[in-house]
């Protein structure tokens, strides 16, 4: 009859090995995890974001998409290749790379915030006005249809490219003239 004798070396090796396995099995937090942790809905960004970075000291983040896209929801959003901002409790500030469509015009989304989670509302600051939407519209990441960044006739036009009160359609006609 025999029994195994465990030395302190074997015990330490076993502990390090188990810690290594545990660390390997847990994946790093996603951008959606960071949104939830900060009291924001995960549906602010399109479905399938895997390439992002966040500075733990400043909470400045960068989301990288493989291609610009437009959301396939009742609220139209355009996402550029890169979306950046500063994430804090119930707020994204200094946002770039995201626009929201209103009556054929695209407005850059500058800030997103949830003032009172119990209200069920989320606010999108598009520069000229704050737009309020139901939080329930952003419970899951949005489906997004890729747009060709080189296609000047896509549904997306930068608001800065428009002159005065010109509509996107008028801008397209002027651009082709």
N, C-alpha and C positions, 0 to 999 in steps of 0.2 A: 504494500500500500504506500503510495507516494502522495505528496502534496507539493504544490508549487510555493516557492518562497518569493515574495515580492520585495524587492529592495526599494529604497527610496527613489532610486533612479527610475525603476519601472513605474512607480506611482506617478512621478513627475511627467514621464513620457506619456502615460495614459491621459493625464489631465490636459497636457498641451495638445494631444491628438484629438480629444473630444472637443476642446475649444476651437481647434482648427476646423473640424467638421461643422460645428455650429455656425461659425463665421462664414463658411462657404455656402451653407444652405440658406442663409438669410440674405436677401437681395437688398441693394441700396434703395433708399426711398425714391420714388418717382416724383415727377413734377406734380402729379395729382395728389400724392401723399403730402407734399409741401403745402398745396392749396388747402387740403382738409385740415392740416395742423394749424393753419392760420385762419380758420373759420370761413373759408371761401368755398364755393361749389366747384367740383371737378370739371364741370362742363364749360368753363371759361375757355379752355383750350381744346383744339380738335382731338379726335380719337387717335390713339397710336403714337403719341409723342414719346420717344425713347432717348433722343439726344438733347440733353440740356445740361446746364451748369448753374450752380448757385454759390455765391460767396457767403460762407457762414458768418462772416463778420458784418457785412453790409446788407446782406439779403438781396443783393443785386443778382438777377437771374438772366439767363439767355436760353431761349428755346430755339432749337434749330429744326426746321422742317426740310424734308427732301425736295419739296416743291410748294410754291404758294398755292393756297386753296381758298375756296369760298364755302362757307357752311351750308349744309342742307337742312336748315331748320326754318321755322317761321320768322325768326329774326336773322337777317342776313349779315354775316361777318366775313371779312376778308383777312386772311393771315398771310403775311409775307414770309420769305425764307427764314428770317430771324425775328424773334419777338423778344424784347427786353423790358425790364422794369425792376422795381424795388418792391419786394413782398414784405408785408407787415401784417399785424393782426387785423383781419377783416378788410384789407386794402391792398391794392396794387397801385403804386404811384409811378410817375415818369414812364408810362407805358409807350412803347414804340412797336410798330410792325403789325398793328391790328386796327381795322377800320370797321365801321358799322354803316349800313346803307339805310338811308331815309329818303323816300320819294326820288329815286333815281340818282341821288347824290351820295357819295361816300365821305364820311367824316372820320378823322383819326380818333381812336379811343385813347384818351390821355390818362385817365384814372378809372379804377373800378373799386367800388367799396360796398360793404354791407353795413349800414349804420346801425340797424337794429335787427338781429336775426329773427326775432319774434314777429316782425312785420311781414316777413315772407318776401321782401323786396331786395333787389340788387340795383345799384346805381352805376351807370356808365357815363362818365364825363366825356363828351365829344366836343369840347371846346366852347361851342356856342350855347349849349344847353346840357342839362343832366337828363338822361333817359332812364326811366325806372322800368324794370321788368320783374316778373315773378321769378323767385329763386327756383321754383319747380322746373322752369325751362332749362336749367343748367345742372340738373341732378346727375347726368351722365355726360361724358365727353361727346362733343358734336361730331356727326359725320361731316366729312369735308370733301369736296370735289376739286381735284387739281386743276389749276389754270396755268396756261403757258405764259411764263413771264415775258416772252418775246412777242406775244400776240397782242397788238395794240387794240384789237377789236374784241377783247374779252369783256366780260361783264364788269370788270374792275377798272376804274380810272382814278388816279390820284386826284383828290380835290384841288390841289395846288395847280393842276394843269388846266383847270377850268377858269375862264375869264368872267368875272362878275357873277351874274345870275344864270350863266349858260348851263344848260343841261348836258348830261353825258352824251346824249344823241347829237346835240348841236355841236359839241366838241368833236365828235367823230366825223361829222360832216365837214367842219372847218379843217380838221387834220388831213382829210383826204383831198381837199380842194387845192 
